[in-house]
């Protein structure tokens, strides 16, 4: 019953002090403004303007609608501005989830740069270790998922960021310390140290052990890469990690880095909803992520 144009009319009458001034502010004729006002009075079944006074004054009902206009119209204009920015790709939401424990190394600088370049985009980051991030992406709860295990989902596209080699960290003085290449059966009597995530999301199983039908002797978990590396160096087990995640520890006493078979390469990808694929700030984030990765991560290569 009450439309935005009605609120604009009443506010213009209050601010202009007369029907003529209000009509000029709204770029209407005085006759058109009066007709609009009478139409609203008929709908509401109450007068909004006391036309007996000179100049005409708003009634109590009219003033109540002016109070509503002062509350509602700024919010309407703010949303209209936001929608225009969204349409232009300058503003929006970017909720990023990572399905990779060691991705913080390059993702944080990426986000810092992106935040400076796109200040109107609401940015958030979460670790997707305790929930399934790709279904959450498809539902609209997330906007980008960084993963090496893409799932075929109808509404999700994947953009390769880079390829990396999965390698094995072993104790240099341990039973595998003399090896340069590791076979799956070499891990049958070893303790495998992993991040605390589901087995199906661990590359060492899906690409190396499971195809060979090999199980490690035991498994233990650790939350942080430095903790895993220290456990390996002290002879507590072995760990399969991206080569770039181990680069800063390659000279650590007691640690050796070995290739898995003839070399296992994985591709880190960014999952986004199909509908967002052409959004300007999403594309800017992906470009910044690739740029940061190749500037900071050793041993990676372009995804084929």
N, C-alpha and C positions, 0 to 999 in steps of 0.2 A: 504493500500500500504506500509506504513512504520510500521514495527513491532518492538516490544521491542528488539528482538535479533539484529536488525539492529542498533538501538541506542546504545546497549551495544558494538557492534563491533566498531563503530565510536569513542565512548568514549575510548575504549581500545587502539585504534590507537593513539589518541591524548595523552593519558597518558603514553603509552609505547614508543612512538616515532618511532616505526617501525612496519611493518606487522609481522615480526617474533616474536617480543616481545608481540604484541597484541594477536597473535595466542596462545602463551604460557599462557597468562593470562586467555584466554577463553577456554583453554584445547581443542583447535582445531589444525588441521594441517594448515600450511600456505596456502596450496593449497585450502583447504575448505574455509578458511577465504576470500581468493581472489575471489573465485567463488561467495560467498555470496555477496561481495561488488559489483562485476560486475553485478550481477542479480539486485541489487537495482539501480545501475546506469542506467540500461536498462529501468527499470520501471519508473524512474524519468526523463529519457531522458536528463541527465546532469552528467558530471564527478564529482566525489566526492573526488578523489585522483589524485594528479599530480605525475604520475609515472616516469617522466623524471628526477626528482630531486633525490638526494641520501642523506639522506633517502627520500622516497616518502612523500609528504606533502599534507595535506588536502586542497581542494579548498575552495573558498568562500561558495559554497553550502554545502560542507562537514562540515565546521565550523558552519554553521547555524544549521545543524542537531546535532552537538555536543552541542550547546547551548540548543537545545530542550532536548537532553538526560540529561544534567545536571539539567534541571528543572523537567522532567517527571520521570526519573528512581528512585530518592529518594522517590517520592510519591508512585510509584508502589511498591517499597520494603516495605514501611510503611504499605500499605494496605495488602500486602501479610502476613506481620507479624501479623497484626490485625486479619486477617482471620484465621491464625494458632491458635492464642489465642482463637478466637471464637470457633473454632472446638474443642479445648481442654477444653472449658467451663470456661476459666479464665478471659475472657474479654467480654464485651457486654454492654447492656443497661438495666436498671431496673427502669422504671417509675411506681411509686406506687401511687394509688389513694385510699383514705379512704372514705367510705360511712357511717361514724360513728363519731359523734362529739367528743365523749369521748375517742377515740382510741389514741389520741396524747400521753396520759399518758404512754403507754407502747411502742408505735411505735417509738418515738424519740430515746430512748435508744437502741432499736433494730437496727435502721439505723446507729447510731453512731458506734456500734460494727461491723456491717456488712461492713461499709466503711473502717474500719481499716483492716479487714481480706481480703477484695476484692477491693483493690485500683484501679484496672484496669476496674472496672465496673462503668459506668456512672449512677449515682443515682439521682433520682428526686422524689419529693413528692408533691402531690396536694390534696386538699379537693374536693370531688366530690359531693358537695351539690347543685350546680347550673346546673348540666348536668347529663345525664344518663351514668354512668361509664362503665357498662358491654358491651353495644354496642361499646363503644370506645375501650374497651379491645379486642373485637372480630376483630375490624378493624385494630388493631396493633398500635393505638395511645398510649395505656397504656400496661404495662406488668404484673401488679398485681393489683387486686382490693380487698380491705378488706370490706366485707359486711356481713350482717346477712340476706339478702334477695336475695339469688341466683336465677337467671333466667336460664331456660333450653336453652342453646345455643349450637349449634352443635360443635363449635370449642373451647369451654371453659370447662375446668375441675375445680372442686372445692375441696379444701383441708381443712378439719376442723382444726381450731386452738384451740378453747376451747369452752365449754358451760358456760353460765352465766345466773343468775336469773334476770328477770325483776321485779323490786319492785317499790312501790309508796312512794314518799316523801310527807308528809303532815305536816301541822302545828300542833304541839303537843297540842295547846290550841284550835284548830279548831274543827269543827263538826266530823271529822274523827280521832281525836287525841286519842280516847279511843279504837279504833279498832286495832286488830292485823292482821285480814285478810279483804281484801276489795272485795266486790262484784261489778260487772259491774254497777248495778243500783245505787250504792253508789256515782257514779260520775255524775249522771244525773243532780244534782244541783250544781256541782262544776265547777270552772274555771280550765281548763287543760292548763298547761304551757308546751310548746314543743320547740324543735329546729325548725328553719324556713325551714323545708323541706316538700315535698309533703306528704300528709296524707297516701298515699299508702306505704310509706317507714317508717312509724312509728309503731313500734311493739305494742304499747298500743292499737292502733286501730285494726290492723290486727289479733292480737291474743287474745284480751280481750274484747274490746267494740263492734266491728263489729259483731262477732259471736253471741253476746247477743242482738244486735239491739239497743244499747244504745248510745245516743249522750250526750256529756258534755253540761253544760249550756252555756259555752263560751270557747273560745280558745285564748290564747295570746302566743307570741313567744319571745324567747331570744336566742342570739347567743352562750353564754358561760355557761358552767355548774355552775361555782360559782354564776353567776347572777341568774340562775334558782333557785338554792338552797336558796339564800337570799330572793327571792320573795316568795318561799314556806314558809320559816321560819317566814316571816312577815305577813303571812295570806293572800297572794294575789292569792293563787291557789294551785294546786297539780301538781306533775310531776312524770312520769314513767321513770325510768333510770336504767341502769345496776347496780347491787348491788355493784360491785367493784368501780364504779364511785362515789358512795355515801359514801364509807367507811371512807374517810378522814373527812366527815362532820357529822358522826353519833353522835358525842357528842356536836354538835352545839346547843346552847340554842334555843328552839322554834321549833326544827325539830324532826320529828319521821319518821321511815321507816317501812312500812307495806308490807306484802306479798299480791300479787294479786291472789285471789282465793286460790286454793290449791298449788299454785306455778307455775309460768310460766318460763320455761327455753328455752333459745334461743342459737343457735350455731353461733359463728362468724367464717366466712370462708374466705379463700383466693382464689379468682378466677384467674386462669392463662390460657393462651392458651394451647391447647392440644399439639401443636408442641414444646412447651417449657418445658413440664412436666419433662423431664429427664435432662434438662440443669443444670450443676453443681452449678452455682451461684444462680439459682432460688431455687433449693432444699436447699442450704445453708441458704438463706434468710428465707425460711419457717421454717427450724429447729431452727434458731436463734429467730424467732418470738415466736414460742411455748415456747422455753426455757425462754425467757425474761418474757412472760406472767405468767408462773407458778412461776417464782421467785419474781414477783412484785405485782401481782393482787390477792387480797384476795377473797375467796368465789367462785372461778371458779373451774370447773372440766373438766376432759377429755371428749371430745365429744363422744357420743355413736354412 
